[in-house]
Amino acid sequence: MKQQAKLKWRLRKHSLGIMDNGKRRAMASCLLLLCVLDVLVRSTQAVENAGIVYAIERDTTQKNIFALDFSAGVGMEQSTTLVTNMTKAAAEDPDGFPMDCFGYVNGFTRTGPLYEFSPNGLAYDGDARLYFVAFDQYDMTTSRLCFYSIATDSFEFAANLGEPVMGAAFDSKTYQYVWIDQGQQQDVGGILMLQFARLDRTTGHIMERVNNTMFRNVTTNPNAPAAQLPFTFRGGDVAIDCGGMLYGSSVGTGGGFKYFFTIDLNYDAGDLGETPEIVYAYRLIHADVPDDPSQVSTLTGFATADQLAFDMDGRLISQDSEQGVFSVVDIATGANGELGVEGEDYIRLYEMGMLRTFADLASTLSCEVSTPTPTPTPTSTSMPTPTPEYCCSPDDEGAVCKTASDMPEESSDNSDSDYETMRMITSMRSHSKHSRGRGRGHYCRCSSSSDSEEEVPCCPCTCPKPPPKPPVCGNDGSDSSSTSSESSSGSESESNDRRAKRK
């Protein structure tokens, strides 16, 4: 539903953007067109057989890309909505338009009639780009990879691919352009070759290219070994579903195998390109007798020799590009409704009574990767930052002092008291050098008597910022200063006496 709404919005945008500024139709006609489109898209959502696919026109003068909205057997009026007109875009901006994105009959001069089967290899990236290849009928037949940006309404050249690409698909999960090489005849050993081009999501340039020639043919033997598969592929087309199953159709002219088949890209084994050594399982679903080389492909009631694309409802749509027959494919058997009743089993598109045919189709199937529900991350609780505290004296700013009961008791022996005071002050001086900026909880050894080893705090008070001078033990500032001075002189005197004794 979300993919359909996004496509509807883009088509509305282009319905307005591609109008000639000098020849705009009346607003009523424009609104009517949008209303019709809205009804069609709503019908696509509601009717099981409704579907939208992209298609590039098969013509020698006009190269247009359309969004086709059609049904098979439900009686709904089919419609075509112009997405972009390449010919007009090139005429309006001849210097900026990448002319290599056209295919010409005369590839040497790159002038004159356009090649009706080029561009080809149309593939939608699942977001906002339609990739395609252009190649010429004669001389310069190298495929040039280009893309049309729906978001910016512009064309860009991306890369050279080599041999002509007549049918391609896009793996939106790994952002790869995927195709099968046009095979050689069996008398020269033609084999099946699957190609992958991993693209840059911004520039569209090729980041990595991988080819695969080893397959397990599980058509009759589910345990078949890996080997090269004799195959002459003639596009035809390929389409990839969201499970990684590639469906292919090969034209039976020019020595080609008129087949409808599958190649399991084995998503369970890893992303494409990351496991290039993987051997893919090939299965033939239906084979028709090759056509007479002198004739065009004939209808058989199966999706051989057809263009393929998945619509937004996941149905595989086929088109015979010679007769313009659209029908729904039974992917289990390859059968489609091309031999049934027109308007019930298949449809054709007309413009002013003229049959419209298309060189290639592109899927609109949305293969969005589901995102698992993440495990909730525990919310961390921030802890408050403790307020720094510094040892200080009672008269320092912001001092918070301990009670008298917390301070050491004075000794009754004066001599012992003087000695203990000297020990306390000496220890305090040593520790005060490290107490600044270190926060709370720095203590020095202050004993209440010579026989006691109990540690008591030498910080009489604490302050939120470093004090201007080291703190001393005491109950008030004046006493502390006096005690500090006297103790200092006493300490220095005793130190001198000890030096004299050593001499």
NUMARKOL-938884 format. One line per field, with one value per residue (C-alpha): chain; residue number from 1; x, y, z. Coordinates in steps of 0.05 Angstrom, whole numbers, plus 5000, padded with zeros to 4 digits. Layout:
BEGIN
chaine = (A,...)
num = (NUM,...)
px = (X,...)
py = (Y,...)
pz = (Z,...)
% end
This chain:
BEGIN
chaine = (A,A,A,A,A,A,A,A,A,A,A,A,A,A,A,A,A,A,A,A,A,A,A,A,A,A,A,A,A,A,A,A,A,A,A,A,A,A,A,A,A,A,A,A,A,A,A,A,A,A,A,A,A,A,A,A,A,A,A,A,A,A,A,A,A,A,A,A,A,A,A,A,A,A,A,A,A,A,A,A,A,A,A,A,A,A,A,A,A,A,A,A,A,A,A,A,A,A,A,A,A,A,A,A,A,A,A,A,A,A,A,A,A,A,A,A,A,A,A,A,A,A,A,A,A,A,A,A,A,A,A,A,A,A,A,A,A,A,A,A,A,A,A,A,A,A,A,A,A,A,A,A,A,A,A,A,A,A,A,A,A,A,A,A,A,A,A,A,A,A,A,A,A,A,A,A,A,A,A,A,A,A,A,A,A,A,A,A,A,A,A,A,A,A,A,A,A,A,A,A,A,A,A,A,A,A,A,A,A,A,A,A,A,A,A,A,A,A,A,A,A,A,A,A,A,A,A,A,A,A,A,A,A,A,A,A,A,A,A,A,A,A,A,A,A,A,A,A,A,A,A,A,A,A,A,A,A,A,A,A,A,A,A,A,A,A,A,A,A,A,A,A,A,A,A,A,A,A,A,A,A,A,A,A,A,A,A,A,A,A,A,A,A,A,A,A,A,A,A,A,A,A,A,A,A,A,A,A,A,A,A,A,A,A,A,A,A,A,A,A,A,A,A,A,A,A,A,A,A,A,A,A,A,A,A,A,A,A,A,A,A,A,A,A,A,A,A,A,A,A,A,A,A,A,A,A,A,A,A,A,A,A,A,A,A,A,A,A,A,A,A,A,A,A,A,A,A,A,A,A,A,A,A,A,A,A,A,A,A,A,A,A,A,A,A,A,A,A,A,A,A,A,A,A,A,A,A,A,A,A,A,A,A,A,A,A,A,A,A,A,A,A,A,A,A,A,A,A,A,A,A,A,A,A,A,A,A,A,A,A,A,A,A,A,A,A,A,A,A,A,A,A,A,A,A,A,A,A,A,A,A,A,A,A,A,A,A,A,A,A,A,A,A,A,A,A,A,A,A,A,A,A,A,A,A,A,A,A,A,A,A,A,A,A,A,A,A,A,A,A,A,A,A)
num = (1,2,3,4,5,6,7,8,9,10,11,12,13,14,15,16,17,18,19,20,21,22,23,24,25,26,27,28,29,30,31,32,33,34,35,36,37,38,39,40,41,42,43,44,45,46,47,48,49,50,51,52,53,54,55,56,57,58,59,60,61,62,63,64,65,66,67,68,69,70,71,72,73,74,75,76,77,78,79,80,81,82,83,84,85,86,87,88,89,90,91,92,93,94,95,96,97,98,99,100,101,102,103,104,105,106,107,108,109,110,111,112,113,114,115,116,117,118,119,120,121,122,123,124,125,126,127,128,129,130,131,132,133,134,135,136,137,138,139,140,141,142,143,144,145,146,147,148,149,150,151,152,153,154,155,156,157,158,159,160,161,162,163,164,165,166,167,168,169,170,171,172,173,174,175,176,177,178,179,180,181,182,183,184,185,186,187,188,189,190,191,192,193,194,195,196,197,198,199,200,201,202,203,204,205,206,207,208,209,210,211,212,213,214,215,216,217,218,219,220,221,222,223,224,225,226,227,228,229,230,231,232,233,234,235,236,237,238,239,240,241,242,243,244,245,246,247,248,249,250,251,252,253,254,255,256,257,258,259,260,261,262,263,264,265,266,267,268,269,270,271,272,273,274,275,276,277,278,279,280,281,282,283,284,285,286,287,288,289,290,291,292,293,294,295,296,297,298,299,300,301,302,303,304,305,306,307,308,309,310,311,312,313,314,315,316,317,318,319,320,321,322,323,324,325,326,327,328,329,330,331,332,333,334,335,336,337,338,339,340,341,342,343,344,345,346,347,348,349,350,351,352,353,354,355,356,357,358,359,360,361,362,363,364,365,366,367,368,369,370,371,372,373,374,375,376,377,378,379,380,381,382,383,384,385,386,387,388,389,390,391,392,393,394,395,396,397,398,399,400,401,402,403,404,405,406,407,408,409,410,411,412,413,414,415,416,417,418,419,420,421,422,423,424,425,426,427,428,429,430,431,432,433,434,435,436,437,438,439,440,441,442,443,444,445,446,447,448,449,450,451,452,453,454,455,456,457,458,459,460,461,462,463,464,465,466,467,468,469,470,471,472,473,474,475,476,477,478,479,480,481,482,483,484,485,486,487,488,489,490,491,492,493,494,495,496,497,498,499,500,501,502,503)
px = (5000,5056,5091,5027,5016,5088,5079,5014,5047,5104,5057,5017,5081,5101,5032,5042,5117,5117,5064,5087,5088,5064,5008,4979,4911,4855,4859,4794,4825,4886,4843,4802,4865,4888,4820,4821,4891,4869,4810,4856,4907,4851,4825,4895,4892,4822,4818,4859,4876,4896,4969,5019,5085,5133,5145,5189,5159,5179,5184,5232,5218,5188,5220,5172,5168,5099,5065,5015,4954,4914,4873,4861,4790,4759,4730,4769,4790,4864,4905,4975,5006,5066,5124,5175,5187,5260,5255,5225,5275,5333,5303,5293,5363,5409,5473,5455,5419,5464,5454,5488,5424,5390,5399,5406,5400,5466,5512,5570,5540,5491,5441,5378,5324,5324,5330,5260,5286,5330,5329,5318,5334,5286,5291,5263,5308,5249,5260,5264,5304,5290,5353,5358,5409,5418,5452,5454,5430,5494,5566,5569,5529,5559,5506,5506,5475,5433,5379,5320,5309,5236,5253,5293,5261,5330,5370,5441,5493,5522,5569,5586,5565,5591,5547,5474,5428,5358,5326,5345,5318,5338,5353,5335,5359,5431,5424,5447,5428,5419,5416,5432,5481,5457,5481,5521,5495,5501,5548,5600,5586,5538,5526,5482,5517,5485,5512,5510,5530,5530,5516,5531,5465,5486,5521,5496,5568,5589,5623,5631,5614,5606,5587,5564,5569,5560,5490,5457,5404,5351,5297,5298,5351,5348,5419,5449,5522,5546,5566,5562,5493,5487,5438,5427,5391,5354,5318,5265,5268,5280,5244,5262,5212,5223,5246,5305,5274,5292,5242,5267,5237,5279,5259,5261,5288,5360,5376,5351,5318,5243,5241,5207,5253,5276,5343,5343,5389,5389,5381,5389,5462,5478,5473,5488,5559,5582,5581,5600,5623,5553,5522,5451,5396,5366,5298,5264,5189,5165,5198,5167,5191,5238,5207,5224,5282,5244,5185,5172,5157,5089,5041,5038,4998,5061,5108,5163,5191,5158,5174,5166,5152,5120,5065,5055,5009,5064,5034,5080,5058,5080,5078,5089,5123,5104,5030,5024,4989,4990,4970,4982,5031,5021,5092,5085,5072,5090,5020,4988,4924,4952,4910,4846,4793,4816,4790,4781,4845,4891,4890,4923,4936,4915,4925,4877,4863,4936,4966,5019,5078,5136,5209,5213,5177,5200,5173,5141,5141,5163,5214,5227,5269,5231,5266,5267,5241,5302,5315,5302,5366,5365,5363,5423,5409,5458,5489,5496,5567,5590,5607,5682,5704,5772,5803,5804,5806,5743,5753,5756,5697,5643,5674,5633,5665,5661,5632,5677,5659,5692,5758,5813,5816,5875,5923,5933,6007,6036,6100,6061,6012,6068,6099,6033,6017,6084,6069,6000,6023,6081,6034,5982,6032,6052,5981,5955,6000,5957,5890,5875,5832,5827,5758,5731,5759,5834,5858,5923,5943,5925,5931,5900,5956,6023,5993,5936,5940,5869,5862,5823,5810,5860,5810,5774,5729,5712,5703,5675,5740,5813,5831,5883,5928,5934,5884,5904,5868,5833,5766,5776,5820,5863,5880,5896,5943,5979,5986,6012,6064,6088,6090,6129,6184,6185,6192,6249,6285,6280,6304,6366,6380,6379,6427,6475,6473,6489,6551)
py = (5000,5048,5032,5045,5112,5133,5113,5151,5214,5209,5199,5259,5300,5279,5290,5363,5368,5342,5390,5441,5508,5543,5494,5475,5447,5475,5463,5423,5373,5366,5354,5304,5266,5264,5240,5184,5165,5166,5120,5073,5069,5058,5003,4972,4969,4939,4892,4828,4826,4899,4916,4970,4958,5004,4998,5031,5043,5005,5059,5090,5163,5169,5138,5143,5108,5092,5066,5014,5001,4942,4882,4813,4786,4836,4885,4946,4996,4993,5057,5084,5142,5178,5179,5213,5229,5217,5247,5311,5316,5311,5363,5412,5404,5379,5399,5369,5306,5243,5224,5157,5137,5131,5071,5084,5043,5072,5067,5097,5166,5164,5202,5184,5134,5106,5031,5005,4953,5004,5026,4959,4923,4967,4956,4995,5002,5002,5074,5129,5106,5068,5037,5017,5002,5033,4999,5008,4961,4967,4983,5011,4956,4964,4970,5036,5034,5096,5115,5161,5194,5201,5247,5297,5285,5276,5226,5204,5160,5109,5058,5015,4942,4910,4864,4883,4870,4849,4837,4855,4860,4897,4868,4925,4889,4889,4945,4904,4906,4833,4804,4742,4747,4735,4663,4634,4579,4508,4488,4534,4514,4567,4566,4603,4664,4705,4775,4820,4894,4924,4998,5059,5086,5158,5157,5092,5074,5001,4984,4909,4862,4787,4734,4663,4603,4546,4520,4459,4435,4411,4402,4327,4316,4358,4335,4352,4373,4441,4448,4495,4493,4489,4544,4595,4653,4703,4759,4750,4779,4765,4787,4775,4766,4787,4717,4719,4675,4698,4681,4680,4677,4661,4674,4615,4653,4658,4590,4609,4563,4579,4568,4592,4577,4598,4610,4609,4666,4634,4695,4651,4640,4714,4777,4775,4795,4778,4704,4702,4629,4606,4555,4574,4523,4525,4495,4489,4500,4498,4488,4504,4482,4536,4580,4578,4626,4660,4676,4718,4684,4650,4648,4582,4598,4600,4656,4637,4692,4745,4808,4797,4841,4835,4884,4914,4857,4806,4778,4761,4798,4777,4814,4789,4849,4830,4825,4869,4816,4825,4768,4740,4682,4620,4617,4542,4522,4582,4584,4651,4675,4696,4645,4662,4716,4788,4831,4770,4729,4781,4853,4898,4973,5020,5093,5124,5055,5037,4978,4998,4952,4958,4938,4919,4918,4934,4908,4954,4901,4930,4886,4927,4891,4885,4919,4877,4910,4934,4913,4973,5003,5014,5087,5107,5147,5204,5208,5276,5304,5310,5380,5386,5397,5422,5421,5492,5533,5557,5629,5611,5630,5577,5535,5479,5458,5395,5397,5398,5326,5305,5337,5300,5312,5351,5312,5332,5323,5387,5355,5300,5351,5392,5330,5306,5376,5376,5308,5330,5394,5361,5307,5359,5400,5339,5320,5390,5393,5338,5357,5415,5395,5324,5330,5303,5249,5267,5255,5261,5224,5264,5223,5244,5211,5179,5110,5120,5101,5122,5166,5229,5283,5339,5379,5421,5448,5437,5490,5487,5517,5513,5556,5613,5579,5508,5490,5475,5438,5484,5514,5584,5620,5661,5601,5561,5614,5622,5548,5540,5595,5569,5497,5517,5552,5493,5444,5484,5489,5414,5401,5444,5407,5341,5365,5387,5319,5285,5328)
pz = (5000,5017,4951,4913,4947,4932,4859,4855,4882,4832,4774,4795,4799,4729,4701,4718,4704,4633,4607,4556,4590,4527,4514,4581,4580,4620,4694,4692,4644,4689,4750,4711,4692,4764,4787,4736,4758,4831,4815,4777,4833,4884,4839,4838,4914,4915,4855,4859,4785,4778,4769,4750,4714,4678,4604,4552,4484,4421,4369,4318,4334,4404,4465,4523,4590,4616,4678,4654,4695,4670,4688,4661,4663,4712,4662,4686,4634,4624,4620,4606,4643,4614,4663,4617,4544,4527,4458,4484,4541,4492,4446,4503,4531,4474,4511,4578,4556,4552,4479,4491,4525,4457,4412,4337,4275,4251,4311,4273,4260,4319,4276,4239,4260,4330,4339,4358,4409,4445,4500,4533,4598,4637,4713,4771,4833,4881,4901,4849,4789,4725,4697,4624,4570,4502,4443,4368,4314,4273,4288,4359,4393,4463,4517,4555,4623,4639,4689,4694,4762,4778,4836,4794,4726,4694,4654,4670,4637,4687,4654,4594,4601,4537,4495,4483,4542,4518,4586,4657,4728,4791,4859,4905,4967,4943,4892,4833,4760,4737,4667,4626,4568,4498,4488,4431,4386,4412,4355,4386,4458,4483,4558,4607,4638,4693,4705,4766,4769,4838,4831,4872,4899,4886,4819,4789,4771,4775,4841,4828,4771,4779,4728,4742,4695,4745,4758,4788,4739,4789,4736,4744,4798,4862,4879,4811,4814,4793,4720,4661,4630,4554,4537,4481,4514,4471,4507,4527,4596,4670,4734,4807,4863,4936,4954,4906,4853,4782,4728,4656,4587,4526,4454,4406,4346,4322,4351,4420,4470,4476,4551,4614,4673,4743,4776,4852,4874,4944,4988,5049,5031,5032,4990,4916,4901,4971,4954,4880,4886,4902,4854,4835,4822,4752,4738,4670,4679,4607,4539,4471,4403,4374,4321,4248,4238,4182,4227,4288,4354,4357,4415,4453,4515,4558,4579,4531,4487,4530,4569,4644,4705,4774,4790,4859,4878,4865,4801,4743,4680,4611,4545,4475,4445,4373,4385,4447,4488,4564,4610,4679,4687,4729,4757,4773,4701,4659,4629,4613,4581,4514,4476,4513,4502,4494,4551,4596,4593,4562,4541,4489,4493,4437,4421,4371,4345,4337,4375,4426,4438,4486,4482,4555,4622,4693,4759,4811,4865,4931,4966,5027,5079,5145,5203,5267,5330,5368,5439,5485,5511,5586,5603,5644,5707,5716,5785,5817,5818,5890,5913,5925,5997,6020,6089,6117,6180,6217,6195,6120,6076,6074,6128,6158,6223,6264,6335,6396,6411,6346,6363,6402,6477,6505,6549,6623,6616,6587,6562,6528,6501,6470,6440,6411,6385,6349,6318,6297,6264,6227,6201,6183,6141,6103,6086,6072,6010,5980,6008,5961,5903,5926,5956,6020,6066,6073,6142,6180,6243,6306,6369,6435,6474,6462,6474,6424,6350,6334,6272,6281,6228,6222,6182,6233,6178,6105,6050,5979,5951,5970,6030,6023,6075,6102,6156,6228,6283,6331,6351,6324,6275,6324,6367,6306,6278,6345,6354,6283,6293,6360,6336,6275,6316,6364,6309,6277,6345,6357,6286,6299,6364,6327,6275,6330,6363,6297,6289)
% end
